[in-house]
Amino acid sequence: MAENAGTSGETAVQRLAAEYGVATEYEGFDGELVTVPEQTLRSVLTALGADVSDDAAVHRALQERDLAPWRELLPPVVITETRRGATVALTLSEGDAVRVRLWPEDEPGAARELHPVQDAEPETREVAGERRRRVQYELPGDLPLGWYRLQARTDSGEERTIDVAVTPRRLSTTDRLRDHRRWGYMAQLYSVMSSRSWGVGDLSDLASLAAISGVQGADYVLVNPLHAAEPEPPVEPSPYLPSSRRFFNPLYLRIGDVAEFPYLRPADREVVARLAAIQRKAVLDPSTIDRDAAFAAKLKSLELLFTVRRSPYRQQQLEAFVAQAGQPLQDFALWCALREELGEDSPLWQDEARSPESPYAQEARSRLSHRISFHVWLQWLLDEQLEAAQRAAHRAGMDIGVMHDLAVGVHGTGADAWALQDVLASGVSVGAPADMYNQLGQDWSQPPWDPRKLAAAGYQPWRQMMRTIFRHSGGVRIDHVAGLFRLWWIPEGNDASDGTYVYYDHEAMVGVLALEAELAGVVVVGEDLGTVEDSVRDHLESKGVLGTSILWFEMDGDHPLDPSRYRELCMASVNTHDLPPTPGYLEGVQLQLREDLGLLARSPEEERADARRQLDTFLTAVADAGYLPHGEESTQEQKIEALYRYLCDAPSLLLNVALVDAVGEKRIQNQPGTSDEYPNWRVPLADSDGRPVMLESLPTSERVNSLVDVVNGALGTRRRTSTVTAPKQPERRDLADPFGGAS
């Protein structure tokens, strides 16, 4: 609910905003209460489908909001927990009889009759001249985890069927981690390359990194979002502004791992060989990653591979994948084909091609069928190579394996914004209010979920997204997890700071996330940095969702917080992708970069003095803990190893080792507040001298192995042999249809 719902003296617009879960005031970063301008409230309410064109319309909207639940036979969806007595409210015409049945989603033949709660007096109300009564029906208390269908049918012919989710009270996938703390590498996959890479790290490189780090003693590899971008160059470099969060990026395919590769025609193989030679030279360039060149070369090669006839077995596998993926995959592939045909700026996107059901799009399904099949095929190849990476992790002894990263949202003109517009809000974008670092606020240019429409869809889009990400992973990091509770909405045309929070049904959002994670055996980590309400962290912790701690941000007043006081249910790191690698941080590279880009708020001398004081405070704390000598100069590597040893004193269940720290990389991966001024998300992995670091060198790198030994020693973990048997993975349940039964 909005923070000031029910406050006396509210205007009609403010009351309506509170009914829609729109905050009319909020606490700013300085602790002061900020009142949201009425025009901002009207714009946000309009985006939510409310008519606020004049005062009379606002009053009508208030009345309709009050009566709407009494008009519907059933609520849009029911989200409950195991072993919790739950009821569902049915609203009927006076005197009407009803039959209510419940069955597991995939077993309609196993329906159970539901009965009203005994001795419960029905509520009644008159709606449009008709007396309506509300009756509570009891759900069985012994329902196992999973999805169900609930149907109500009245004698008068009214009928409705809705989804029911029985979610875990707490994730067992988290509780199983309590036997010992685990560490894993944190890496930007596109920057991690081998001698066989085509100018960008790929899924085969991910499998190799998992195999290497598994032997070193790691239990997971956390990578950047692998979400789909544009279907052809140029592509958006930021993995946090994808086209789709439901599908993956073909940029990460390893061409040589496609099963049809050996059967290319000789002339086609020569073409691929020439492209490979050019792109493999790019691996040796430590300056920047050229995604567009790499993607263009891969697309050309994949188009040639697509012409190779598949074996009957391979064709069956492809058809099975397509059947499981259903309509969402077809719509995504259609968007890819249309995007290639129309480009980004065609006016047809706003007219004939405005949605998957529009006339132009429907006609294109047959006209562009070959290209649609190509993009479907690419997703199948990605599914195969993602599965191979997770298999490599398990074979190396990893307990969790690949941990994916879920971005906050999608590009406003991308595939998901096009295909899911029925559950996304238009005329607004997601961002962040003003804070001490960004006093103008932030606009991320991403359309938000519409809370009401998402609920009306039974949370199916959210559920399907989880299932595709969980399909071949052991964990997921949810970027800006507080967005499952509230998001900062910015009306179109407003400054980023001129927005307000819109609240979501977090019980449902987190419940569906927890259910899909439990069924898939996946560990869930929420990025809860920055301004996050205590109630958010409390709820996530109660569900078994891990939080996030960053060493440089954990303070107790003016001093570093003792790591022993970090949260146990947490993933702890020294840094993040928005901060410089530790080798660079120790040298102050971020200050020089910000000075060069004109981003300093104070003089360079003041900024450097303040940064030195902060760094000295941490190094003193590390020395006080006995991990650095007092009064003696230490090398950069000694300081980094000491910082990690210090971090290992935390009880946090997961601990990230940044791959950039392990190899000595100094350059910032992403400089907030910049776009083209700095090559964000395009920095390949290099050592402290700026030389490219190849995956093949990691097992024998003295610097890497020294840090690994420090972490293993501190956590009590150990290296493994390369022939270890994979640990037993938690049982994955109800995954026969990982795409949510879409047809």
LODREN-360191 format. One record per residue (C-alpha): residue in three letters; x, y, z. Coordinates in steps of 0.02 Angstrom, whole numbers, padded with zeros to 5 digits, always signed. Example, Ala and Ser with C-alpha at 12.3 -4.5 7.8 and 13.67 -1.06 7.14 Angstrom:
2
ALA+00615-00225+00390SER+00684-00053+00357
END
This chain:
743
MET+00000+00000+00000ALA+00051+00181-00023GLU+00141+00257+00124ASN+00008+00384+00164ALA-00149+00284+00123GLY-00294+00343+00229THR-00214+00506+00288SER-00344+00638+00335GLY-00356+00790+00225GLU-00316+00697+00065THR-00381+00760-00101ALA-00484+00645-00211VAL-00334+00617-00324GLN-00228+00569-00175ARG-00362+00449-00113LEU-00372+00369-00284ALA-00183+00357-00292ALA-00182+00267-00124GLU-00313+00145-00190TYR-00200+00106-00338GLY-00046+00085-00228VAL+00033+00248-00288ALA+00133+00342-00156THR+00075+00522-00130GLU+00227+00559-00024TYR+00392+00474+00013GLU+00549+00497+00115GLY+00691+00575+00016PHE+00874+00525+00031ASP+00899+00670+00153GLY+00763+00603+00269GLU+00639+00740+00223LEU+00461+00697+00173VAL+00426+00738-00009THR+00248+00770-00069VAL+00216+00707-00245PRO+00142+00842-00360GLU-00038+00810-00409GLN+00003+00816-00594THR+00129+00676-00570LEU-00004+00574-00479ARG-00127+00604-00621SER+00000+00548-00751VAL+00042+00389-00656LEU-00143+00350-00626THR-00176+00374-00812ALA-00038+00249-00849LEU-00127+00129-00731GLY-00288+00146-00831ALA-00383+00266-00717ASP-00483+00409-00792VAL-00428+00567-00701SER-00471+00690-00839ASP-00573+00797-00719ASP-00636+00795-00539ALA-00796+00705-00586ALA-00697+00567-00672VAL-00588+00548-00517HIS-00742+00525-00407ARG-00815+00398-00528ALA-00649+00305-00527LEU-00653+00300-00337GLN-00827+00228-00338GLU-00782+00098-00470ARG-00626+00049-00374ASP-00736+00017-00224LEU-00865-00086-00319ALA-00752-00181-00441PRO-00714-00329-00324TRP-00902-00354-00299ARG-00932-00374-00486GLU-00813-00521-00510LEU-00853-00702-00471LEU-00672-00738-00419PRO-00514-00637-00387PRO-00389-00639-00532VAL-00269-00759-00445VAL-00239-00840-00276ILE-00064-00848-00200THR-00046-00945-00038GLU+00085-01042+00059THR+00101-01225+00104ARG+00024-01280+00268ARG-00068-01116+00285GLY-00255-01113+00299ALA-00313-01009+00152THR-00481-00958+00084VAL-00542-00886-00079ALA-00687-00764-00090LEU-00827-00797-00216THR-00948-00656-00255LEU-01120-00715-00313SER-01290-00649-00354GLU-01409-00669-00207GLY-01487-00843-00210ASP-01368-00911-00343ALA-01288-01081-00309VAL-01109-01121-00359ARG-00995-01271-00384VAL-00810-01246-00347ARG-00674-01367-00401LEU-00484-01368-00387TRP-00357-01475-00479PRO-00168-01480-00511GLU-00127-01379-00666ASP-00080-01530-00772GLU-00208-01651-00698PRO-00385-01592-00734GLY-00446-01768-00698ALA-00393-01751-00517ALA-00517-01614-00470ARG-00573-01591-00290GLU-00735-01510-00234LEU-00715-01359-00121HIS-00839-01309+00013PRO-00884-01147+00099VAL-00811-01106+00267GLN-00928-01169+00401ASP-01022-01044+00510ALA-00953-00896+00412GLU-01082-00761+00383PRO-01077-00699+00201GLU-01051-00515+00167THR-01180-00433+00055ARG-01187-00275-00048GLU-01297-00198-00180VAL-01212-00169-00347ALA-01305-00086-00491GLY-01472-00133-00415GLU-01423-00315-00384ARG-01391-00391-00213ARG-01222-00480-00212ARG-01153-00593-00075ARG-00974-00643-00039VAL-00941-00820+00019GLN-00774-00887+00081TYR-00719-01057+00016GLU-00583-01155+00101LEU-00431-01220+00009PRO-00364-01390+00064GLY-00225-01371+00191ASP-00127-01519+00123LEU-00092-01451-00051PRO+00087-01485-00108LEU+00192-01348-00187GLY+00140-01306-00363TRP+00013-01226-00478TYR-00172-01268-00478ARG-00329-01217-00571LEU-00485-01163-00477GLN-00653-01158-00565ALA-00816-01085-00505ARG-00979-01116-00601THR-01148-01045-00546ASP-01321-01110-00584SER-01355-00950-00681GLY-01214-00993-00803GLU-01077-00881-00738GLU-00908-00969-00745ARG-00727-00924-00714THR-00563-01019-00694ILE-00410-00944-00611ASP-00233-00994-00561VAL-00189-01043-00383ALA-00006-01047-00328VAL+00045-01143-00173THR+00215-01068-00130PRO+00349-01119-00004ARG+00348-01033+00163ARG+00537-01030+00149LEU+00663-01084+00016SER+00743-01250+00060THR+00874-01209-00073THR+00942-01077+00046ASP+00932-01180+00204ARG+01035-01319+00124LEU+01179-01195+00109ARG+01197-01183+00298ASP+01313-01334+00310HIS+01460-01228+00252ARG+01499-01063+00169ARG+01534-01063-00016TRP+01628-00950-00136GLY+01617-00919-00322TYR+01685-00808-00459MET+01592-00651-00509ALA+01627-00613-00693GLN+01566-00516-00843LEU+01556-00660-00966TYR+01580-00556-01124SER+01750-00500-01056VAL+01814-00676-01015MET+01891-00751-01170SER+01994-00899-01225SER+02102-00923-01380ARG+01948-00997-01466SER+01832-00851-01429TRP+01768-00739-01568GLY+01809-00570-01492VAL+01688-00594-01347GLY+01669-00720-01206ASP+01541-00855-01245LEU+01449-01002-01167SER+01592-01121-01201ASP+01703-01000-01107LEU+01575-01004-00966ALA+01587-01194-00963SER+01777-01181-00956LEU+01773-01051-00818ALA+01654-01163-00720ALA+01768-01313-00744ILE+01923-01215-00691SER+01845-01133-00539GLY+01756-01293-00486VAL+01924-01379-00471GLN+01989-01228-00375GLY+01852-01254-00245ALA+01717-01134-00305ASP+01534-01183-00297TYR+01462-01059-00422VAL+01500-00934-00559LEU+01396-00774-00557VAL+01386-00693-00729ASN+01308-00536-00800PRO+01132-00547-00876LEU+01134-00653-01034HIS+00968-00582-01093ALA+00930-00557-01278ALA+00979-00393-01358GLU+00939-00332-01535PRO+00935-00471-01667GLU+01069-00387-01774PRO+01206-00257-01753PRO+01217-00127-01685VAL+01173-00198-01514GLU+01152-00114-01346PRO+01313-00146-01247SER+01232-00141-01075PRO+01173-00314-01019TYR+01055-00222-00901LEU+00954-00144-01043PRO+00901-00299-01140SER+00770-00324-01274SER+00700-00475-01182ARG+00724-00552-01011ARG+00635-00711-01066PHE+00761-00764-01199PHE+00949-00765-01220ASN+01078-00675-01326PRO+01148-00770-01478LEU+01306-00664-01460TYR+01358-00792-01328LEU+01349-00944-01443ARG+01508-01041-01480ILE+01501-01076-01667GLY+01615-01228-01660ASP+01503-01312-01531VAL+01351-01318-01645ALA+01326-01502-01687GLU+01303-01466-01873PHE+01470-01375-01886PRO+01569-01527-01955TYR+01442-01546-02095LEU+01460-01373-02171ARG+01494-01370-02358PRO+01680-01342-02393ALA+01651-01169-02465ASP+01545-01119-02315ARG+01675-01188-02196GLU+01805-01077-02278VAL+01695-00926-02250VAL+01674-00971-02066ALA+01861-01001-02048ARG+01901-00828-02117LEU+01776-00747-01999ALA+01846-00847-01853ALA+02025-00794-01891ILE+01976-00610-01890GLN+01879-00622-01729ARG+02010-00725-01639LYS+02136-00587-01672ALA+02017-00470-01581VAL+02042-00574-01424LEU+02220-00508-01417ASP+02162-00326-01415PRO+02152-00271-01232SER+02071-00103-01270THR+01885-00132-01305ILE+01764-00268-01356ASP+01681-00243-01525ARG+01515-00330-01498ASP+01446-00276-01665ALA+01589-00352-01765ALA+01583-00513-01664PHE+01395-00528-01681ALA+01397-00492-01868ALA+01526-00630-01894LYS+01429-00752-01787LEU+01264-00714-01875LYS+01342-00744-02045SER+01413-00911-01985LEU+01249-00961-01902GLU+01152-00924-02060LEU+01267-01045-02152LEU+01248-01176-02015PHE+01059-01158-02023THR+01063-01227-02200VAL+01142-01391-02143ARG+01016-01532-02135ARG+00989-01594-01958SER+00986-01778-01913PRO+00816-01851-01867TYR+00868-01854-01685ARG+00923-01672-01687GLN+00762-01623-01776GLN+00660-01710-01642GLN+00755-01617-01507LEU+00722-01451-01593GLU+00537-01490-01612ALA+00523-01540-01429PHE+00604-01376-01377VAL+00487-01276-01489ALA+00335-01366-01418GLN+00389-01330-01240ALA+00427-01147-01274GLY+00259-01119-01356GLN+00188-00953-01413PRO+00307-00839-01316LEU+00454-00905-01418GLN+00359-00885-01581ASP+00316-00705-01538PHE+00496-00667-01490ALA+00561-00740-01654LEU+00428-00643-01750TRP+00487-00481-01668CYS+00667-00523-01715ALA+00618-00549-01896LEU+00514-00390-01901ARG+00653-00291-01816GLU+00772-00346-01953GLU+00646-00296-02085LEU+00584-00132-02013GLY+00729-00070-01908GLU+00699+00018-01743ASP+00618+00181-01798SER+00488+00128-01925PRO+00317+00209-01894LEU+00239+00038-01927TRP+00286-00011-01748GLN+00156+00114-01688ASP+00024+00061-01814GLU+00012-00097-01921ALA+00150-00190-01825ARG+00107-00126-01653SER+00081-00298-01573PRO+00096-00485-01612GLU-00090-00486-01655SER-00084-00334-01771PRO-00121-00361-01958TYR+00057-00330-02016ALA+00128-00449-01887GLN+00002-00585-01926GLU+00041-00573-02112ALA+00227-00580-02074ARG+00211-00745-01981SER+00197-00834-02148ARG+00296-00713-02256LEU+00445-00715-02138SER+00424-00894-02080HIS+00600-00944-02133ARG+00679-00803-02034ILE+00566-00838-01885SER+00624-01019-01888PHE+00804-00958-01889HIS+00779-00857-01730VAL+00687-01002-01647TRP+00834-01114-01692LEU+00957-00990-01614GLN+00864-01002-01447TRP+00874-01192-01457LEU+01062-01184-01483LEU+01075-01067-01333ASP+00974-01188-01229GLU+01094-01328-01275GLN+01250-01228-01235LEU+01178-01162-01072GLU+01140-01340-01022ALA+01319-01391-01066ALA+01390-01250-00958GLN+01287-01303-00807ARG+01335-01484-00836ALA+01520-01435-00840ALA+01498-01344-00674HIS+01421-01497-00592ARG+01552-01613-00661ALA+01685-01501-00585GLY+01604-01526-00415MET+01508-01363-00403ASP+01359-01367-00287ILE+01265-01221-00367GLY+01346-01199-00537VAL+01298-01058-00653MET+01212-00912-00567HIS+01118-00797-00685ASP+01080-00612-00661LEU+00905-00545-00691ALA+00899-00364-00751VAL+00769-00243-00680GLY+00677-00221-00844VAL+00686-00213-01033HIS+00713-00086-01171GLY+00557+00014-01210THR+00563-00034-01395GLY+00620-00214-01371ALA+00541-00384-01392ASP+00464-00398-01219ALA+00394-00221-01224TRP+00311-00269-01389ALA+00248-00442-01343LEU+00200-00408-01162GLN+00122-00237-01182ASP-00042-00304-01112VAL+00042-00318-00940LEU+00162-00170-00952ALA+00119+00011-00916SER+00138+00138-01055GLY+00179+00323-01040VAL+00298+00293-00895SER+00471+00222-00866VAL+00565+00148-00719GLY+00707+00236-00632ALA+00765+00299-00462PRO+00730+00458-00364ALA+00862+00586-00324ASP+00997+00529-00203MET+01161+00595-00138TYR+01253+00526-00291ASN+01124+00569-00425GLN+01030+00724-00371LEU+00935+00729-00534GLY+00874+00550-00512GLN+00893+00411-00640ASP+00783+00362-00787TRP+00819+00184-00845SER+00703+00197-00997GLN+00614+00035-00954PRO+00426+00006-00950PRO+00365-00065-00784TRP+00245-00207-00749ASP+00068-00144-00723PRO+00025-00221-00553ARG-00161-00246-00591LYS-00135-00316-00765LEU+00002-00434-00705ALA-00114-00500-00571ALA-00256-00517-00697ALA-00139-00624-00803GLY-00111-00739-00654TYR+00072-00683-00648GLN+00103-00795-00798PRO+00230-00679-00883TRP+00330-00667-00721ARG+00319-00854-00697GLN+00373-00894-00876MET+00521-00777-00860MET+00580-00866-00703ARG+00564-01037-00784THR+00670-00995-00934ILE+00808-00921-00825PHE+00802-01065-00700ARG+00802-01199-00834HIS+00991-01224-00838SER+01052-01133-00683GLY+01084-01163-00500GLY+01057-00986-00441VAL+00994-00814-00488ARG+01035-00638-00432ILE+00886-00519-00441ASP+00948-00345-00483HIS+00858-00210-00381VAL+00754-00340-00287ALA+00659-00199-00200GLY+00571-00178-00367LEU+00464-00329-00321PHE+00391-00217-00185ARG+00390-00045-00264LEU+00462+00041-00418TRP+00497+00223-00455TRP+00383+00273-00600ILE+00428+00424-00705PRO+00290+00496-00818GLU+00341+00527-00996GLY+00409+00704-01014ASN+00452+00722-00829ASP+00625+00737-00754ALA+00687+00577-00673SER+00667+00654-00500ASP+00485+00699-00537GLY+00405+00530-00513THR+00335+00424-00374TYR+00334+00248-00306VAL+00206+00121-00365TYR+00181-00027-00250TYR+00163-00209-00303ASP+00086-00359-00217HIS+00253-00418-00149GLU+00174-00571-00070ALA+00127-00628-00246MET+00286-00570-00335VAL+00404-00648-00208GLY+00289-00798-00186VAL+00292-00843-00371LEU+00480-00816-00376ALA+00503-00929-00225LEU+00389-01064-00296GLU+00481-01073-00462ALA+00650-01069-00375GLU+00599-01209-00256LEU+00533-01316-00398ALA+00694-01289-00496GLY+00812-01309-00347VAL+00882-01134-00373VAL+00967-01019-00246VAL+00898-00841-00249VAL+01000-00684-00209GLY+00921-00512-00203GLU+01025-00357-00239ASP+00962-00249-00095LEU+01091-00110-00095GLY+01050+00074-00075THR+00888+00141-00004VAL+00788-00013+00041GLU+00652-00018+00174ASP+00686-00131+00324SER+00520-00218+00293VAL+00583-00272+00121ARG+00739-00352+00191ASP+00639-00433+00331HIS+00515-00511+00210LEU+00648-00575+00091GLU+00747-00649+00235SER+00592-00737+00301LYS+00570-00818+00130GLY+00752-00872+00120VAL+00805-00746-00013LEU+00986-00696+00015GLY+01034-00512+00023THR+01190-00425-00040SER+01336-00346+00055ILE+01477-00246-00025LEU+01631-00219+00083TRP+01653-00035+00039PHE+01470+00002+00081GLU+01461-00087+00249MET+01491+00051+00375ASP+01458+00076+00561GLY+01456+00265+00571ASP+01625+00324+00509HIS+01707+00154+00527PRO+01695-00009+00428LEU+01567-00129+00497ASP+01653-00280+00572PRO+01623-00423+00448SER+01567-00534+00592ARG+01411-00424+00598TYR+01366-00451+00414ARG+01207-00546+00379GLU+01216-00734+00366LEU+01084-00744+00229CYS+01190-00644+00111MET+01306-00642-00038ALA+01458-00539+00012SER+01578-00455-00109VAL+01721-00332-00101ASN+01653-00235-00250THR+01522-00232-00389HIS+01522-00204-00577ASP+01480-00020-00546LEU+01640+00004-00444PRO+01819-00010-00502PRO+01907-00177-00478THR+02000-00181-00314PRO+02172-00160-00397GLY+02108-00001-00479TYR+02018+00058-00322LEU+02178+00046-00223GLU+02261+00161-00351GLY+02113+00281-00365VAL+02080+00251-00550GLN+01898+00299-00524LEU+01948+00474-00471GLN+02057+00503-00623LEU+01920+00438-00737ARG+01786+00546-00657GLU+01902+00697-00667ASP+01936+00664-00852LEU+01748+00649-00884GLY+01703+00803-00781LEU+01601+00704-00655LEU+01683+00764-00494ALA+01570+00860-00375ARG+01720+00938-00286SER+01897+00984-00330PRO+02012+00839-00379GLU+02118+00872-00224GLU+01968+00861-00107GLU+01904+00704-00192ARG+02073+00618-00181ALA+02099+00666+00001ASP+01927+00599+00047ALA+01954+00438-00052ARG+02123+00411+00033ARG+02044+00435+00205GLN+01908+00307+00166LEU+02032+00182+00097ASP+02150+00204+00244THR+02004+00174+00362PHE+01972+00005+00283LEU+02155-00044+00273THR+02176+00001+00456ALA+02028-00110+00501VAL+02105-00251+00399ALA+02271-00225+00489ASP+02184-00222+00658ALA+02109-00391+00613GLY+02286-00457+00589TYR+02284-00475+00399LEU+02406-00334+00358PRO+02559-00276+00455HIS+02543-00108+00543GLY+02668+00024+00491GLU+02740-00073+00345GLU+02713-00048+00160SER+02619-00192+00079THR+02607-00238-00103GLN+02446-00219-00200GLU+02422-00407-00204GLN+02447-00420-00017LYS+02316-00286+00014ILE+02190-00372-00100GLU+02218-00541-00018ALA+02202-00460+00153LEU+02038-00377+00104TYR+01968-00545+00048ARG+02031-00629+00206TYR+01943-00491+00305LEU+01783-00518+00206CYS+01792-00704+00242ASP+01764-00665+00426ALA+01584-00630+00379PRO+01456-00768+00415SER+01380-00737+00242LEU+01334-00901+00157LEU+01404-00847-00012LEU+01562-00748-00049ASN+01605-00677-00219VAL+01782-00672-00286ALA+01786-00544-00425LEU+01883-00617-00571VAL+01951-00443-00608ASP+02027-00439-00433ALA+02103-00612-00455VAL+02196-00566-00616GLY+02241-00386-00571GLU+02125-00291-00690LYS+02115-00106-00644ARG+01990-00035-00768ILE+01809+00004-00724GLN+01682-00104-00813ASN+01542+00025-00801GLN+01551+00207-00753PRO+01378+00264-00694GLY+01322+00428-00767THR+01405+00398-00936SER+01358+00321-01102ASP+01471+00352-01252GLU+01598+00451-01149TYR+01669+00286-01084PRO+01668+00109-01159ASN+01547+00040-01030TRP+01523-00148-01035ARG+01658-00163-01169VAL+01816-00189-01065PRO+01901-00357-01097LEU+01988-00447-00954ALA+02171-00394-00934ASP+02304-00405-00800SER+02385-00267-00698ASP+02498-00223-00844GLY+02354-00211-00968ARG+02393-00376-01056PRO+02246-00488-01109VAL+02208-00630-00989MET+02158-00792-01075LEU+02052-00923-00988GLU+02187-01051-01022SER+02306-00956-00909LEU+02196-00955-00753PRO+02242-01129-00687THR+02428-01086-00686SER+02420-00903-00636GLU+02517-00876-00474ARG+02414-00722-00432VAL+02248-00811-00458ASN+02300-00966-00363SER+02367-00865-00218LEU+02200-00776-00194VAL+02106-00940-00214ASP+02212-01019-00078VAL+02177-00872+00038VAL+01989-00891+00014ASN+01990-01081+00028GLY+02093-01071+00186ALA+01981-00941+00266LEU+01818-01031+00224GLY+01883-01205+00258THR+01848-01259+00080ARG+01972-01350-00028ARG+02026-01380-00206ARG+01952-01528-00298THR+02024-01650-00422SER+01969-01635-00603THR+01885-01805-00593VAL+01771-01772-00445THR+01593-01835-00446ALA+01465-01696-00453PRO+01376-01664-00288LYS+01197-01721-00274GLN+01086-01581-00335PRO+00918-01539-00255GLU+00774-01624-00339ARG+00697-01520-00477ARG+00510-01539-00474ASP+00374-01501-00597LEU+00490-01456-00739ALA+00407-01558-00876ASP+00350-01393-00949PRO+00477-01259-00903PHE+00387-01125-01002GLY+00228-01125-00901GLY+00114-01221-01017ALA+00101-01086-01149SER+00026-01154-01307
END
